[in-house]
């Protein structure tokens, strides 16, 4: 069983001599530049992560597929890229839905 999800981090150019954006003052970090990181972890503790500027299935497959066994269960949040990865590679896919609290 492999759980896979993505998360976002702010793009940091700390230490770069040439910035790709205008410099900021302290406390005014309201920029929208974010980097997506895909993280997969199996039950035995093996972890895979990949920094992706654009979240495309073609960019994810070459790095992720060699690490997956053909008989695994892929658990995700239901993102279309994970759905198509499971469909094309004939993997069992389970969508985990969060519980929404109603008031």
C-alpha positions in Angstrom: 0.0 0.0 0.0 1.4 3.4 -1.1 0.0 6.7 0.0 0.6 9.6 -2.4 -0.2 13.3 -2.1 1.1 16.7 -3.1 1.9 19.8 -1.0 3.0 23.3 -1.8 5.9 25.3 -0.4 6.8 28.9 -1.0 9.4 29.5 -3.6 12.6 30.6 -1.8 15.4 32.3 -3.6 17.4 32.8 -0.5 21.1 33.0 -1.3 20.6 33.6 -5.1 22.6 36.4 -6.5 20.1 37.1 -9.3 16.4 37.0 -8.3 13.7 36.2 -10.8 11.3 38.6 -9.0 11.5 42.0 -7.3 13.1 42.0 -3.9 10.8 42.1 -0.8 10.9 43.8 2.5 10.6 41.9 5.7 7.1 40.9 6.7 5.6 41.5 3.3 5.8 38.0 1.9 2.5 37.7 0.2 3.8 36.3 -3.1 2.0 33.6 -4.8 5.0 31.7 -6.1 4.8 28.2 -4.8 6.5 24.9 -5.7 4.6 21.6 -5.7 6.2 18.6 -4.1 4.8 15.1 -4.6 5.3 12.7 -1.7 4.7 9.0 -1.7 5.2 6.7 1.3 4.6 3.0 1.8 3.8 1.1 5.0 7.4 -0.1 5.5 8.6 3.5 5.6 10.1 4.0 2.2 9.6 7.6 1.0 9.6 9.1 -2.5 9.5 12.9 -3.1 9.8 15.0 -6.2 9.8 18.7 -6.7 7.7 19.6 -9.6 7.2 23.0 -11.2 4.3 21.7 -13.2 2.3 18.7 -12.0 2.1 16.6 -15.1 1.8 12.8 -15.3 4.5 12.5 -17.9 7.0 14.2 -15.5 6.0 12.0 -12.6 5.9 8.5 -14.2 9.6 8.0 -15.0 10.7 8.6 -11.4 7.8 7.0 -9.5 7.0 3.9 -11.5 10.3 2.1 -11.0 9.7 2.3 -7.3 6.2 0.8 -7.4 5.5 -2.9 -7.3 2.8 -4.1 -9.9 0.5 -5.4 -7.1 0.4 -2.3 -4.9 -2.7 -0.4 -3.8 -2.3 3.3 -4.5 -4.1 5.6 -2.0 -4.6 9.2 -2.9 -6.9 12.2 -2.6 -8.4 11.5 -6.0 -6.3 13.9 -8.1 -6.8 13.2 -11.8 -3.1 12.5 -12.3 -3.2 9.7 -9.8 -6.4 8.4 -11.3 -4.8 8.2 -14.8 -1.5 6.8 -13.4 -3.5 3.9 -11.9 -5.6 3.4 -15.1 -2.7 3.4 -17.5 -0.4 1.2 -15.3 -3.2 -1.1 -14.1 -2.8 -0.4 -10.4 -5.5 -0.7 -7.8 -6.5 2.9 -6.8 -8.3 3.9 -3.6 -9.5 7.4 -3.2 -9.4 8.7 0.4 -11.9 11.4 1.1 -11.6 13.7 4.0 -14.6 14.2 6.3 -16.3 17.5 6.1 -17.8 18.7 9.3 -21.2 20.3 9.1 -22.4 22.8 11.6 
